[in-house]
Amino acid sequence: MEKQSSHTDLGKTGERRAALYLERKGYRILRYNYRCPFGEIDLIALDPSGEILCFIEVKTRSGTRYGSPWEAVSGRKRSRIRRAAVHFLSRHPVCCRSVRIDAAEILYLGGKFYIRYLENVPPG
């Protein structure tokens, strides 16, 4: 298994794991690490139907001492994700029925990665 040398490495590895997981589930990854003045979106993907554009926050943790990975995403961060999604849509028109904000929780425990995918997460 990959050795984790830092917090940043763990986060990047989690993002790669999330993208692979989603691709196996039929999602099509359109963008990685979209950055704009309002913030960053880790992954932007079309769902398996091709009709829903998903803005995905990936949160990786090496334990649950302080709650689930998604619980660590503050209301302020969730608001920034929403604003970044609006920014993306204003500059990249896409043909899909709807959009949603999802989260991929990645836990790295005992040398293994565990993924939980949350659709349509609550706003902050």
LUMNUDO-942296 format. One record per atom (N, C-alpha, C): residue number from 0; atom name; x, y, z. Coordinates in nm, 2 decimals. Atoms other than C-alpha are relative to their C-alpha. Layout:
<nodes>
NUM,CA,X,Y,Z
...
</nodes>
This chain:
<nodes>
0,N,0.08,-0.12,0.00
0,CA,0.00,0.00,0.00
0,C,0.09,0.12,0.00
1,N,-0.07,-0.13,0.01
1,CA,0.11,0.36,-0.06
1,C,0.04,0.05,0.14
2,N,-0.04,-0.06,-0.12
2,CA,0.31,0.51,0.22
2,C,-0.04,0.15,0.00
3,N,0.04,-0.14,-0.01
3,CA,0.17,0.84,0.34
3,C,0.10,0.08,0.07
4,N,-0.11,-0.07,-0.06
4,CA,0.44,1.09,0.41
4,C,-0.05,0.14,0.06
5,N,0.05,-0.13,-0.05
5,CA,0.23,1.40,0.48
5,C,-0.15,0.01,-0.01
6,N,0.14,-0.03,0.00
6,CA,-0.12,1.54,0.53
6,C,-0.04,0.03,-0.15
7,N,0.03,-0.04,0.14
7,CA,-0.11,1.68,0.17
7,C,0.00,-0.13,-0.09
8,N,-0.01,0.13,0.07
8,CA,0.00,1.34,0.03
8,C,-0.13,-0.08,0.02
9,N,0.12,0.08,-0.04
9,CA,-0.29,1.17,0.21
9,C,-0.12,0.06,-0.08
10,N,0.12,-0.06,0.07
10,CA,-0.54,1.42,0.06
10,C,0.01,-0.02,-0.15
11,N,-0.01,0.02,0.14
11,CA,-0.41,1.39,-0.29
11,C,-0.03,-0.15,-0.04
12,N,0.03,0.14,0.03
12,CA,-0.41,1.01,-0.27
12,C,-0.15,-0.03,0.02
13,N,0.15,0.01,-0.01
13,CA,-0.77,1.03,-0.14
13,C,-0.07,0.05,-0.12
14,N,0.07,-0.05,0.12
14,CA,-0.87,1.24,-0.44
14,C,0.02,-0.10,-0.11
15,N,-0.02,0.09,0.11
15,CA,-0.72,0.99,-0.68
15,C,-0.08,-0.13,0.03
16,N,0.08,0.12,-0.03
16,CA,-0.89,0.70,-0.50
16,C,-0.15,0.03,-0.02
17,N,0.14,-0.03,0.02
17,CA,-1.22,0.88,-0.51
17,C,-0.03,0.01,-0.15
18,N,0.03,-0.01,0.15
18,CA,-1.19,0.95,-0.89
18,C,0.00,-0.14,-0.06
19,N,0.01,0.14,0.05
19,CA,-1.11,0.58,-0.95
19,C,-0.13,-0.07,0.04
20,N,0.12,0.06,-0.05
20,CA,-1.40,0.47,-0.74
20,C,-0.12,0.05,-0.08
21,N,0.11,-0.06,0.08
21,CA,-1.64,0.71,-0.93
21,C,0.00,-0.05,-0.14
22,N,-0.01,0.05,0.14
22,CA,-1.51,0.60,-1.27
22,C,-0.05,-0.14,-0.01
23,N,0.05,0.14,0.00
23,CA,-1.57,0.24,-1.18
23,C,-0.15,-0.01,0.02
24,N,0.15,-0.01,-0.02
24,CA,-1.93,0.34,-1.08
24,C,-0.07,0.06,-0.12
25,N,0.06,-0.05,0.12
25,CA,-1.98,0.49,-1.42
25,C,0.00,0.16,-0.02
26,N,-0.01,-0.14,0.01
26,CA,-1.91,0.86,-1.35
26,C,0.11,0.04,-0.10
27,N,-0.10,-0.05,0.09
27,CA,-1.72,1.06,-1.60
27,C,0.06,0.13,0.06
28,N,-0.07,-0.11,-0.06
28,CA,-1.46,1.29,-1.44
28,C,0.03,0.11,-0.11
29,N,-0.02,-0.11,0.09
29,CA,-1.46,1.63,-1.62
29,C,0.12,0.09,0.04
30,N,-0.11,-0.09,-0.05
30,CA,-1.22,1.83,-1.40
30,C,0.05,-0.04,0.13
31,N,-0.07,0.03,-0.13
31,CA,-0.98,1.78,-1.12
31,C,0.04,0.14,0.06
32,N,-0.05,-0.12,-0.07
32,CA,-0.91,2.06,-0.87
32,C,-0.03,0.13,-0.07
33,N,0.04,-0.13,0.06
33,CA,-1.11,2.34,-1.03
33,C,0.01,0.11,0.10
34,N,-0.03,-0.12,-0.08
34,CA,-0.99,2.67,-0.88
34,C,-0.06,0.12,-0.06
35,N,0.05,-0.13,0.05
35,CA,-1.16,3.01,-0.90
35,C,0.02,0.09,0.12
36,N,-0.01,-0.09,-0.11
36,CA,-1.17,3.32,-0.68
36,C,-0.08,-0.04,0.13
37,N,0.08,0.04,-0.11
37,CA,-1.43,3.16,-0.46
37,C,0.04,-0.12,0.08
38,N,-0.05,0.12,-0.06
38,CA,-1.25,2.84,-0.38
38,C,0.03,-0.11,-0.10
39,N,-0.04,0.12,0.08
39,CA,-1.18,2.49,-0.51
39,C,-0.10,-0.11,0.01
40,N,0.08,0.12,0.00
40,CA,-1.38,2.19,-0.61
40,C,0.09,-0.11,-0.04
41,N,-0.10,0.11,0.02
41,CA,-1.19,1.87,-0.59
41,C,-0.03,-0.08,-0.13
42,N,0.04,0.07,0.12
42,CA,-1.38,1.68,-0.87
42,C,-0.13,0.05,-0.05
43,N,0.12,-0.03,0.07
43,CA,-1.64,1.77,-1.12
43,C,-0.03,-0.11,-0.10
44,N,0.02,0.12,0.08
44,CA,-1.81,1.48,-1.29
44,C,-0.15,-0.01,-0.04
45,N,0.14,0.04,0.04
45,CA,-2.12,1.36,-1.48
45,C,-0.03,-0.13,0.07
46,N,0.05,0.13,-0.06
46,CA,-2.32,1.09,-1.30
46,C,-0.01,-0.10,-0.11
47,N,0.01,0.10,0.10
47,CA,-2.36,0.76,-1.47
47,C,-0.11,0.02,-0.11
48,N,0.10,-0.02,0.10
48,CA,-2.68,0.87,-1.65
48,C,0.04,0.11,-0.10
49,N,-0.04,-0.11,0.08
49,CA,-2.50,1.17,-1.79
49,C,-0.09,0.12,0.01
50,N,0.10,-0.11,-0.01
50,CA,-2.78,1.40,-1.68
50,C,0.02,0.09,0.12
51,N,-0.02,-0.08,-0.12
51,CA,-2.65,1.53,-1.34
51,C,0.15,0.03,0.01
52,N,-0.13,-0.05,-0.02
52,CA,-2.34,1.74,-1.30
52,C,0.03,0.00,0.15
53,N,-0.03,0.01,-0.14
53,CA,-2.18,1.66,-0.97
53,C,0.13,0.08,0.04
54,N,-0.11,-0.08,-0.05
54,CA,-1.95,1.90,-0.78
54,C,0.04,-0.08,0.13
55,N,-0.03,0.09,-0.11
55,CA,-1.76,1.67,-0.54
55,C,0.12,0.05,0.09
56,N,-0.10,-0.03,-0.10
56,CA,-1.57,1.75,-0.22
56,C,0.05,-0.13,0.05
57,N,-0.07,0.12,-0.05
57,CA,-1.32,1.48,-0.13
57,C,0.06,0.04,0.13
58,N,-0.06,-0.03,-0.13
58,CA,-1.23,1.47,0.24
58,C,0.06,-0.13,0.05
59,N,-0.07,0.12,-0.04
59,CA,-0.97,1.22,0.35
59,C,0.05,0.02,0.14
60,N,-0.05,0.00,-0.14
60,CA,-0.89,1.13,0.71
60,C,0.07,-0.13,0.03
61,N,-0.07,0.12,-0.05
61,CA,-0.67,0.88,0.89
61,C,-0.06,-0.05,0.13
62,N,0.07,0.05,-0.12
62,CA,-0.92,0.83,1.17
62,C,-0.13,0.07,0.02
63,N,0.13,-0.06,-0.03
63,CA,-1.26,0.92,1.31
63,C,-0.01,0.06,0.14
64,N,0.00,-0.06,-0.14
64,CA,-1.15,1.07,1.64
64,C,-0.08,0.12,0.01
65,N,0.07,-0.13,0.00
65,CA,-1.30,1.40,1.54
65,C,-0.13,-0.01,-0.09
66,N,0.12,0.01,0.08
66,CA,-1.60,1.26,1.35
66,C,0.03,-0.05,-0.14
67,N,-0.02,0.05,0.14
67,CA,-1.65,1.15,0.99
67,C,0.07,0.11,-0.08
68,N,-0.07,-0.10,0.08
68,CA,-1.45,1.32,0.72
68,C,-0.10,0.12,-0.04
69,N,0.09,-0.10,0.05
69,CA,-1.76,1.51,0.59
69,C,-0.03,0.10,0.12
70,N,0.03,-0.08,-0.11
70,CA,-1.83,1.64,0.94
70,C,0.11,0.11,0.02
71,N,-0.11,-0.09,-0.01
71,CA,-1.49,1.81,0.92
71,C,-0.01,0.12,-0.10
72,N,0.02,-0.11,0.10
72,CA,-1.61,2.03,0.63
72,C,-0.09,0.11,0.06
73,N,0.08,-0.11,-0.06
73,CA,-1.72,2.36,0.78
73,C,-0.11,0.06,-0.09
74,N,0.10,-0.07,0.08
74,CA,-2.02,2.56,0.68
74,C,0.06,0.10,-0.09
75,N,-0.07,-0.10,0.09
75,CA,-1.79,2.82,0.54
75,C,0.06,-0.07,-0.12
76,N,-0.06,0.08,0.11
76,CA,-1.61,2.56,0.32
76,C,-0.12,-0.04,-0.09
77,N,0.11,0.04,0.08
77,CA,-1.95,2.43,0.20
77,C,-0.06,0.11,-0.08
78,N,0.04,-0.12,0.07
78,CA,-2.05,2.78,0.11
78,C,0.09,0.04,-0.12
79,N,-0.10,-0.03,0.11
79,CA,-1.73,2.83,-0.09
79,C,-0.01,-0.10,-0.11
80,N,0.02,0.10,0.10
80,CA,-1.80,2.50,-0.27
80,C,-0.12,0.04,-0.09
81,N,0.11,-0.05,0.07
81,CA,-2.14,2.63,-0.37
81,C,0.03,0.12,-0.10
82,N,-0.04,-0.11,0.08
82,CA,-2.00,2.96,-0.49
82,C,0.09,-0.04,-0.12
83,N,-0.09,0.04,0.11
83,CA,-1.73,2.79,-0.69
83,C,-0.08,-0.08,-0.11
84,N,0.08,0.07,0.10
84,CA,-1.99,2.56,-0.85
84,C,-0.08,0.10,-0.09
85,N,0.07,-0.11,0.08
85,CA,-2.19,2.87,-0.96
85,C,0.10,0.06,-0.10
86,N,-0.10,-0.06,0.09
86,CA,-1.87,3.02,-1.10
86,C,0.03,-0.09,-0.12
87,N,-0.03,0.10,0.11
87,CA,-1.79,2.70,-1.30
87,C,-0.12,0.00,-0.10
88,N,0.12,0.01,0.09
88,CA,-2.15,2.69,-1.44
88,C,-0.01,0.13,-0.08
89,N,0.01,-0.13,0.07
89,CA,-2.13,3.06,-1.54
89,C,0.10,0.00,-0.12
90,N,-0.11,0.00,0.10
90,CA,-1.81,2.99,-1.75
90,C,0.00,-0.12,-0.08
91,N,-0.01,0.12,0.08
91,CA,-1.87,2.64,-1.87
91,C,-0.14,-0.06,-0.01
92,N,0.14,0.06,0.02
92,CA,-2.23,2.58,-1.99
92,C,0.01,-0.15,-0.03
93,N,0.00,0.14,0.02
93,CA,-2.31,2.22,-1.97
93,C,-0.15,-0.04,-0.03
94,N,0.13,0.04,0.03
94,CA,-2.61,2.03,-2.10
94,C,-0.03,-0.12,0.09
95,N,0.04,0.11,-0.09
95,CA,-2.75,1.83,-1.81
95,C,-0.13,0.04,0.07
96,N,0.13,-0.03,-0.06
96,CA,-3.08,1.81,-1.63
96,C,0.01,0.08,0.13
97,N,-0.02,-0.07,-0.13
97,CA,-2.95,1.92,-1.29
97,C,0.14,-0.01,0.05
98,N,-0.14,0.01,-0.06
98,CA,-2.65,1.97,-1.07
98,C,-0.02,-0.03,0.15
99,N,0.00,0.03,-0.15
99,CA,-2.57,1.86,-0.71
99,C,0.14,0.00,0.05
100,N,-0.13,0.00,-0.07
100,CA,-2.30,1.88,-0.46
100,C,0.00,-0.13,0.08
101,N,-0.02,0.13,-0.06
101,CA,-2.17,1.54,-0.34
101,C,0.13,0.01,0.08
102,N,-0.13,0.01,-0.08
102,CA,-1.89,1.43,-0.10
102,C,0.04,-0.14,-0.01
103,N,-0.07,0.14,-0.01
103,CA,-1.65,1.14,-0.10
103,C,0.08,0.00,0.13
104,N,-0.07,0.01,-0.13
104,CA,-1.54,1.05,0.25
104,C,0.10,-0.12,-0.02
105,N,-0.10,0.10,0.01
105,CA,-1.21,0.86,0.24
105,C,0.06,-0.02,0.14
106,N,-0.07,0.03,-0.12
106,CA,-1.08,0.69,0.55
106,C,0.12,-0.09,-0.03
107,N,-0.12,0.08,0.02
107,CA,-0.73,0.55,0.56
107,C,0.03,-0.06,0.14
108,N,-0.02,0.07,-0.13
108,CA,-0.71,0.30,0.84
108,C,0.07,-0.14,-0.02
109,N,-0.07,0.13,0.00
109,CA,-0.47,0.01,0.90
109,C,0.06,-0.03,-0.14
110,N,-0.06,0.03,0.13
110,CA,-0.31,0.06,0.56
110,C,-0.10,-0.02,-0.11
111,N,0.10,0.02,0.10
111,CA,-0.64,0.04,0.37
111,C,-0.08,0.13,-0.01
112,N,0.09,-0.11,0.03
112,CA,-0.87,0.30,0.21
112,C,-0.14,-0.05,0.00
113,N,0.14,0.03,0.00
113,CA,-1.24,0.30,0.27
113,C,-0.07,0.12,-0.05
114,N,0.06,-0.11,0.07
114,CA,-1.47,0.51,0.06
114,C,-0.15,-0.01,0.03
115,N,0.14,-0.01,-0.02
115,CA,-1.82,0.63,0.14
115,C,-0.04,0.13,-0.09
116,N,0.04,-0.10,0.09
116,CA,-1.99,0.84,-0.13
116,C,-0.14,0.05,0.04
117,N,0.12,-0.06,-0.05
117,CA,-2.26,1.09,-0.02
117,C,-0.06,0.09,-0.11
118,N,0.06,-0.08,0.10
118,CA,-2.50,1.23,-0.28
118,C,-0.08,0.11,0.06
119,N,0.09,-0.11,-0.04
119,CA,-2.66,1.57,-0.25
119,C,0.02,0.04,0.15
120,N,-0.03,-0.03,-0.14
120,CA,-2.49,1.67,0.08
120,C,-0.07,0.13,0.04
121,N,0.07,-0.12,-0.04
121,CA,-2.66,1.94,0.29
121,C,0.09,0.12,-0.01
122,N,-0.08,-0.12,0.00
122,CA,-2.54,2.30,0.24
122,C,0.04,0.05,0.13
123,N,-0.05,-0.05,-0.12
123,CA,-2.35,2.48,0.50
123,C,-0.08,0.12,0.05
</nodes>
